[in-house]
Amino acid sequence: VLSFGRAGDVFAKLTLDTIFLQTFYSFMALLSDALFAVMLLGITIYEVVRAVKSCKAGTFRKTAASGWFILQWLIILLGWAAILGYQYIDFQLVNVKKDMEAINAARLSDYPAELNDLGEELHNSAANVAFIAAWHRLLVAVYHLVLMIRFFVAFRAQPRLGVVVSTLEVCLIDVLHFMIILLPCFCAYAISGAFVFGRRVEDFSDIQAAIGMCFKIVTESEFDWPYLSEEHYWTTVIWTWTFMLFISLVMLNLVLAIVLDVYSEQRKLAGKSESVAQTFWQLVTVLRYWKRWVPIPVLLDKLGRMPRMISREEFLKAFPGMPDKQVEMLVSGSKVLAANIHAGPEHQKHTMRMAIAMKVAMDQVANDIEELDNGSYLPEEDDETLEKPRPSWQAEISRELASQNHAMLTLQWRLQQLNWSWQAMDMAHGKDTVFDLSAVDPKKPSDVVL
């Protein structure tokens, strides 16, 4: 293959491609592929049943818009595409084998190769298989990257492994903003490298190659200095030194600093979470008590109908058949979670945020109460509580506040009436009048001695 640089140089390259005439080289390879097909069939049936149930419940749009649904079906479609690709390649290999057998038969019969088209047919069939296999390898490579994302999602179930996933998730926005600054600088050095070295160095012969070479220098911190500095020594010095200092040392370390800072925060938030060994032992415990073990959906359903704070006795009363091991795991997990929330400097930050949020809410409530007392309260036009029903705990608080407000208004009205009566008595008898209540019969409030 001949490639032409933008500066006019010609670069030669020889590529070799191979194809495998035997699909399965051992019984273990056949067994592993069969196991993969069975697992893929199982997950396909599960997702189809889940999609049908969501259609019947009328929530298919919401389910289909979730990231988990999209990822699962992407894995399913790419998996079946990979299996069908293997089958199609195996079907095309039959033609290659037939052409090879025809060439061997012609050679044994001393039939001259220049008098037949068997060699050309073999090259055409082999080229067709090689072309299909190249695209199929690309499909399988992308499929493994998608499976990697699936594994990252599965790792969130384990607290210690979830720290890494949470770190990547939290620092993604900061890294993307940083890449806005890094990419223009990186591309500028790649383009300048193509102009400086592209005429005589194949790795800088075009923009794509220059970008790849610059990325290799950043990651490996290695380059062929004698080859680059053969011409324009001081220009090479300026380009390499500034590239290594600014891109490789400063920018790359800033990315690492962002990731490590987020990791330290996530690690503090995780606290003393369970290790992988403890998670494995919990799985063994679940298998031991699988007959009495309460499933998580049932657990969440019953807990959702209970108060926010419950005692151990109330919990055991709600789940009488739960094994003691599961109770201990839930209680210990709750204690560890509470300790993680209320420990370390992160707790102070969250406490300050909650205090500020409560201060703002309390000020708003005080203003609303003052307006209610003055009779000048008007609800806001965009108040969502006018259109949407409140949650249960908010409704209870609202009812209690309404009853207390009614009682306060009633008491205020009675005090006002008492004040008016007192003023009327002052006007009738004078302010210096003394009332003797010692002779008043409690059963006859009208017996008052002046």
C-alpha positions in Angstrom: 0.0 0.0 0.0 1.4 3.4 -1.0 0.5 6.5 1.1 1.2 10.0 0.0 2.1 12.7 2.5 0.6 16.2 2.2 4.2 17.6 1.7 4.8 15.3 -1.4 6.6 12.3 0.1 5.6 8.7 -0.7 5.5 6.0 2.0 5.2 2.3 1.3 3.4 -0.2 3.5 2.7 -3.9 3.2 -0.2 -5.4 5.0 -1.1 -9.1 5.4 -4.5 -10.4 6.3 -5.4 -13.9 7.5 -8.6 -15.9 7.8 -9.3 -19.0 9.9 -10.6 -22.0 8.0 -11.6 -23.8 11.2 -14.3 -22.1 13.3 -13.8 -23.9 16.6 -10.3 -25.0 17.4 -11.3 -27.0 20.5 -14.2 -28.4 22.4 -13.8 -25.7 25.1 -14.2 -22.9 22.4 -17.5 -24.6 21.2 -18.7 -24.9 24.8 -18.0 -21.3 25.7 -19.8 -20.0 22.6 -22.8 -22.3 23.4 -22.8 -20.9 26.9 -22.7 -17.4 25.7 -25.6 -18.1 23.3 -27.7 -19.6 26.1 -27.1 -16.6 28.4 -27.9 -14.2 25.6 -31.1 -16.1 24.9 -32.1 -15.9 28.6 -31.5 -12.2 28.9 -33.4 -11.7 25.6 -36.5 -13.6 27.0 -36.3 -11.7 30.2 -36.2 -8.3 28.6 -39.0 -9.2 26.1 -41.2 -10.3 29.0 -40.4 -7.1 30.9 -41.2 -5.0 27.9 -44.6 -6.8 27.4 -45.5 -6.2 31.1 -44.6 -2.5 30.8 -46.8 -2.3 27.6 -49.8 -3.8 29.5 -49.2 -1.5 32.4 -49.0 1.5 30.1 -45.5 2.5 31.2 -43.6 1.4 28.1 -42.5 4.9 27.1 -41.1 5.6 30.5 -39.4 2.2 30.7 -37.9 2.5 27.1 -36.5 6.0 28.0 -34.4 4.7 30.9 -30.7 4.2 30.4 -30.8 0.6 31.7 -33.4 -0.5 29.1 -31.4 1.1 26.3 -28.1 -0.5 27.5 -29.7 -4.0 27.8 -31.2 -3.9 24.4 -28.0 -2.6 22.9 -26.2 -5.6 24.4 -28.9 -8.0 23.1 -28.9 -6.6 19.5 -25.1 -6.5 19.3 -24.8 -10.0 20.8 -27.1 -11.5 18.2 -25.4 -9.6 15.5 -22.1 -11.1 16.6 -23.5 -14.6 16.6 -25.1 -14.1 13.1 -21.8 -12.7 11.9 -19.9 -15.8 13.0 -22.5 -18.0 11.2 -22.3 -16.0 8.0 -18.4 -16.1 8.0 -18.6 -19.8 8.6 -21.0 -20.1 5.6 -18.6 -18.1 3.3 -15.7 -20.3 4.4 -17.3 -23.2 2.6 -16.6 -21.5 -0.8 -12.9 -20.9 0.2 -12.5 -24.5 1.2 -14.0 -25.7 -2.1 -11.7 -23.4 -4.1 -8.7 -24.8 -2.2 -9.7 -28.3 -2.8 -10.2 -27.6 -6.5 -6.7 -26.1 -6.7 -5.2 -29.1 -4.9 -7.0 -31.4 -7.3 -5.7 -29.4 -10.3 -2.1 -29.5 -8.9 -2.3 -33.3 -8.5 -3.5 -33.7 -12.0 -0.7 -31.5 -13.4 -3.2 -29.0 -14.8 -1.4 -25.7 -15.4 -2.4 -22.8 -13.2 -2.3 -20.3 -16.2 -4.9 -22.3 -18.0 -7.6 -22.1 -15.3 -9.3 -19.4 -13.1 -9.1 -21.4 -9.9 -6.4 -19.1 -8.3 -8.4 -16.0 -9.1 -11.6 -17.5 -7.7 -9.7 -18.5 -4.5 -8.4 -14.9 -4.1 -11.9 -13.4 -4.6 -13.6 -15.7 -2.1 -10.8 -15.3 0.4 -10.9 -11.5 0.0 -14.7 -11.5 0.5 -14.3 -13.5 3.8 -11.4 -11.2 4.9 -13.6 -8.1 4.2 -16.5 -9.5 6.2 -14.3 -10.7 9.0 -12.7 -7.2 9.3 -16.0 -5.6 9.9 -17.1 -8.4 12.2 -14.0 -7.9 14.3 -14.9 -4.3 14.6 -18.4 -5.2 15.7 -17.1 -7.6 18.4 -14.6 -5.0 19.6 -17.5 -2.4 20.1 -19.6 -5.1 21.7 -16.9 -5.7 24.4 -16.8 -2.0 25.1 -20.5 -2.0 25.6 -20.2 -5.0 27.9 -17.6 -3.0 29.9 -20.2 -0.3 30.5 -22.6 -3.0 31.7 -20.0 -4.3 34.1 -19.5 -0.8 35.5 -23.3 -0.5 36.1 -23.2 -3.9 37.9 -20.3 -2.9 40.1 -22.4 -0.2 41.7 -24.2 -3.0 43.7 -20.9 -3.5 45.7 -20.1 -0.4 47.9 -16.3 -0.6 47.6 -16.5 -1.1 43.8 -19.2 1.5 43.6 -16.7 4.1 44.8 -14.8 3.9 41.5 -18.0 4.1 39.5 -19.2 7.0 41.5 -15.9 8.8 41.0 -16.1 8.4 37.3 -19.7 9.6 37.3 -19.1 12.7 39.5 -15.8 13.8 37.8 -17.2 13.4 34.3 -18.6 16.9 34.0 -15.4 18.5 35.3 -13.3 16.4 32.9 -15.5 17.4 30.0 -15.1 21.1 30.8 -11.4 20.6 31.1 -11.3 18.9 27.7 -12.7 22.0 26.2 -9.4 23.7 27.1 -7.1 20.8 26.4 -8.4 19.7 23.0 -7.6 23.0 21.2 -4.1 23.1 22.6 -3.5 19.4 21.7 -4.8 19.9 18.2 -2.6 23.0 17.7 0.5 21.0 18.6 -0.5 18.2 16.3 -1.1 20.5 13.3 2.2 22.3 14.0 4.0 19.0 14.2 2.5 18.0 10.9 4.0 21.2 9.4 7.4 20.8 11.0 8.0 17.1 10.6 5.4 15.9 8.1 7.6 16.2 5.0 10.1 13.5 6.2 8.5 11.7 9.1 5.6 9.3 8.3 4.1 9.6 11.8 3.4 13.3 11.1 2.6 12.9 7.4 -1.0 14.0 7.8 -3.2 15.4 10.6 -4.7 12.0 11.7 -1.2 10.5 12.0 0.1 13.6 13.9 -2.8 13.4 16.4 -2.0 9.7 17.0 1.7 10.4 17.4 1.1 13.3 19.8 -1.2 11.1 21.9 1.5 8.4 22.0 4.0 11.0 23.2 1.6 12.2 25.9 0.9 8.7 27.3 4.4 7.2 26.9 6.5 10.3 27.3 8.8 8.8 24.6 9.8 9.9 21.1 12.6 9.5 18.6 14.7 12.6 19.4 17.6 12.0 16.9 15.1 11.3 14.1 13.0 14.4 14.8 16.0 16.7 15.3 17.8 15.9 12.1 16.5 19.1 10.5 15.7 22.4 12.2 17.2 21.5 15.6 16.1 24.5 17.6 12.5 24.3 16.1 12.4 20.7 17.3 13.6 21.8 20.7 10.9 24.4 21.1 8.2 22.1 19.9 9.1 19.1 22.0 10.0 20.9 25.2 6.8 23.1 25.2 4.7 20.1 24.3 6.1 18.0 27.1 5.9 20.7 29.7 2.5 22.2 28.8 0.5 19.1 27.6 2.2 16.1 29.1 3.1 17.5 32.6 0.7 20.3 33.3 -2.5 19.4 31.5 -2.4 15.6 32.1 -1.6 16.0 35.8 -4.5 18.4 36.1 -6.8 15.7 34.9 -5.4 13.3 37.4 -5.8 15.9 40.2 -9.5 16.3 39.3 -10.1 12.5 39.4 -8.1 12.0 42.7 -9.9 14.8 44.4 -13.3 13.4 43.5 -12.1 9.9 44.5 -11.1 11.1 48.0 -14.5 12.7 48.5 -16.3 9.6 47.4 -14.1 7.4 49.6 -15.0 9.5 52.6 -18.7 9.3 51.8 -18.5 5.5 51.5 -16.9 5.2 54.9 -16.5 1.7 56.3 -18.5 0.0 53.7 -18.4 -3.7 53.2 -15.7 -5.4 51.2 -16.0 -7.8 48.3 -15.3 -10.7 50.7 -18.1 -9.6 52.9 -20.5 -9.3 50.0 -19.5 -12.8 48.9 -20.2 -14.1 52.4 -23.6 -12.4 52.4 -24.5 -14.2 49.1 -23.6 -17.5 50.8 -25.8 -16.6 53.7 -28.7 -15.8 51.3 -28.3 -19.2 49.7 -28.4 -20.9 53.1 -31.6 -19.2 54.2 -33.2 -18.9 50.8 -36.5 -20.5 51.9 -37.2 -17.9 54.6 -35.3 -15.0 53.1 -37.5 -12.0 52.4 -37.0 -10.6 48.9 -36.0 -7.0 48.5 -39.2 -6.0 46.5 -41.4 -7.4 49.4 -39.2 -5.7 51.9 -39.4 -2.3 50.2 -43.1 -2.6 49.7 -43.9 -3.2 53.3 -41.4 -0.6 54.6 -43.0 2.0 52.3 -46.3 1.6 54.1 -44.6 2.0 57.6 -43.6 5.2 59.4 -40.2 6.7 58.6 -38.8 5.8 62.0 -39.5 2.3 63.4 -38.0 0.2 66.2 -36.6 -3.2 66.0 -39.6 -4.7 67.6 -41.9 -3.1 65.1 -39.7 -4.3 62.3 -39.8 -7.9 63.6 -43.6 -7.7 64.0 -43.9 -6.7 60.3 -41.6 -9.5 59.2 -42.2 -12.4 61.7 -40.7 -15.1 59.5 -37.5 -13.3 58.6 -34.3 -15.1 59.6 -32.1 -13.6 62.3 -29.2 -13.3 59.9 -31.1 -11.1 57.6 -32.3 -8.9 60.5 -28.7 -8.6 61.7 -27.5 -7.7 58.3 -30.2 -5.0 57.8 -29.6 -3.5 61.3 -25.8 -3.5 60.9 -26.1 -2.0 57.4 -28.4 0.8 58.8 -25.9 1.6 61.5 -23.0 1.7 59.1 -24.9 3.9 56.8 -25.9 6.3 59.6 -22.3 6.3 60.8 -21.1 7.2 57.3 -23.6 10.0 57.0 -22.7 11.5 60.4 -18.9 11.1 60.2 -16.1 13.1 58.8 -15.8 16.6 57.4 -18.4 15.8 54.7 -21.0 15.7 57.5 -20.2 19.2 58.4 -20.7 20.4 54.9 -24.0 18.6 54.6 -25.1 19.9 58.0 -24.3 23.5 56.9 -26.2 23.1 53.7 -29.2 21.6 55.5 -29.0 24.4 58.1 -29.0 27.1 55.4 -31.8 25.4 53.6 -33.8 25.1 56.8 -33.1 28.8 57.6 -34.4 29.9 54.2 -37.5 27.7 54.6 -38.2 28.9 58.1 -37.9 32.6 57.0 -40.4 31.9 54.3 -42.7 30.2 56.7 -42.4 33.1 59.2 -43.3 35.5 56.4 -46.3 33.5 55.4 -47.5 33.3 59.0 -47.1 37.0 59.4 -49.1 37.6 56.2 -51.7 35.1 57.3 -52.0 37.0 60.7 -52.4 40.3 58.8 -54.9 38.8 56.4 -52.7 39.8 53.4 -51.5 36.3 52.3 -51.9 35.4 48.6 -50.6 32.2 47.2 -48.1 32.4 44.4 -49.3 31.8 40.8 -46.6 29.1 40.2 -47.3 27.4 43.5 -47.3 23.7 42.6 -49.2 22.8 45.8 -52.3 24.3 44.2 -52.3 21.8 41.3 -50.5 18.7 42.6 -51.5 16.7 45.8 -49.0 17.0 48.6 -47.3 13.9 50.1 -48.8 12.4 53.1 -46.4 13.9 55.7 -46.8 17.3 54.2 -50.6 17.0 54.3 -50.5 16.0 58.0 -48.3 19.0 58.9 -50.6 21.3 56.9 -53.7 20.0 58.7 -52.0 20.4 62.1 -50.9 24.0 61.2 -54.5 24.8 60.0 -56.0 23.5 63.2 -53.5 25.4 65.3 -54.1 28.5 63.3 -57.9 28.1 63.8 -57.4 27.7 67.5 -55.2 30.8 67.7 -57.7 32.9 65.8 -60.5 31.7 68.1 -58.4 32.5 71.2 -57.6 35.9 69.7 -61.3 36.6 69.1 -62.2 35.7 72.7 -59.5 37.8 74.1 -60.7 40.7 72.0 -64.3 40.2 73.3 -62.9 40.1 76.8 -61.1 43.3 76.2 -64.2 45.0 74.9 -66.2 43.8 78.0 -63.5 45.1 80.3 -63.6 48.5 78.5 -67.4 48.6 78.9 -67.2 47.9 82.6 -64.6 50.6 83.0 -66.8 53.1 81.2 -69.8 52.1 83.4 -68.2 51.9 86.8 -65.0 53.9 86.4 -61.4 52.8 86.2 -60.9 53.0 90.1 -63.7 50.5 90.8 -62.6 47.5 92.9 -64.5 44.2 92.6 -64.8 41.8 95.5 -64.9 38.3 94.2 -64.6 36.5 97.5 -68.4 36.2 97.9 -69.0 35.0 94.4 -70.6 31.6 94.1 -68.9 29.6 91.3 -72.2 28.1 90.4 -73.7 31.7 90.0 -71.4 33.8 88.0 -73.9 36.7 88.2 -73.3 37.3 92.0 -70.7 40.0 91.9 -70.2 42.4 94.8 -69.0 45.8 93.9 
